[in-house]
Amino acid sequence: MIDSWPAAIFSLGVLIVAGFLIALFAVAMFGMRKAKIDAQQADDLRQLVRRFEELAENTVDAQQRMAADLAELRARTTSIEQVLRTVE
């Protein structure tokens, strides 16, 4: 037990400083955790964007191949129609 006012005030001051340091430590830990989560989310977003870009490139390539195939089919159809007209 504390017997004098100066000792009580000193003890109260030590408790307040200790509480402040504990709170400061807790805030720093939460800040570091939030920064780590934000970095992970940014990395996940970069991976998602990269996958989307690959998908977009693959889609464009597939569309170009399909357009070329369709043009070839049109040319063949036109050729077949001309042959059929000459036969008639």
C-alpha positions in Angstrom: 0.0 0.0 0.0 1.2 3.5 -0.8 1.6 5.7 2.3 2.2 9.2 0.9 0.7 11.4 -1.8 3.9 11.8 -3.8 4.3 8.1 -4.0 0.7 7.7 -5.1 1.0 10.4 -7.7 4.2 8.8 -9.0 2.6 5.3 -9.1 -0.4 6.8 -11.0 2.0 8.5 -13.4 3.9 5.2 -14.0 0.5 3.4 -14.6 -0.6 6.1 -17.1 2.7 6.0 -19.0 2.6 2.1 -19.1 -1.0 2.2 -20.3 -0.1 4.7 -23.0 2.9 2.6 -24.1 0.7 -0.5 -24.2 -1.9 1.4 -26.3 0.8 2.7 -28.6 2.1 -0.8 -29.1 -1.4 -2.2 -29.8 -2.0 0.6 -32.4 1.3 -0.1 -34.1 0.5 -3.9 -34.2 -2.9 -3.2 -35.8 -1.3 -0.8 -38.2 1.3 -3.4 -39.3 -1.5 -6.0 -39.7 -3.6 -3.6 -41.8 -0.6 -2.8 -44.0 0.1 -6.5 -44.5 -3.5 -7.2 -45.4 -3.5 -4.2 -47.8 -0.3 -5.5 -49.5 -1.8 -8.9 -49.9 -5.0 -7.4 -51.4 -2.8 -5.3 -53.8 -0.9 -8.5 -54.8 -4.2 -10.4 -55.4 -5.5 -7.5 -57.5 -2.3 -7.5 -59.6 -2.7 -11.2 -60.2 -6.3 -10.8 -61.1 -5.4 -8.0 -63.6 -2.7 -10.2 -65.1 -5.1 -13.1 -65.5 -7.7 -10.8 -67.1 -5.1 -9.4 -69.5 -4.1 -13.0 -70.5 -7.8 -13.9 -71.0 -8.4 -10.8 -73.1 -5.4 -11.6 -75.3 -6.6 -15.2 -75.7 -10.1 -14.0 -76.6 -8.7 -11.6 -79.2 -6.6 -14.4 -80.7 -9.6 -16.7 -80.8 -11.7 -14.0 -82.4 -9.1 -13.4 -85.0 -8.8 -17.1 -85.8 -12.6 -17.4 -86.0 -12.7 -14.3 -88.3 -10.1 -15.9 -90.6 -12.0 -19.2 -90.6 -15.2 -17.4 -91.4 -13.6 -15.5 -94.3 -12.2 -18.8 -95.6 -15.7 -20.4 -95.4 -17.2 -17.5 -97.2 -14.7 -17.8 -100.0 -15.3 -21.5 -100.3 -19.1 -20.9 -100.3 -18.7 -18.3 -103.0 -16.6 -20.7 -105.0 -19.1 -23.5 -104.6 -21.9 -21.2 -105.7 -20.0 -20.2 -108.8 -19.4 -23.9 -109.7 -23.1 -24.7 -109.2 -24.1 -21.8 -111.4 -21.8 -22.9 -114.2 -23.2 -26.4 -113.9 -26.8 -25.2 -114.3 
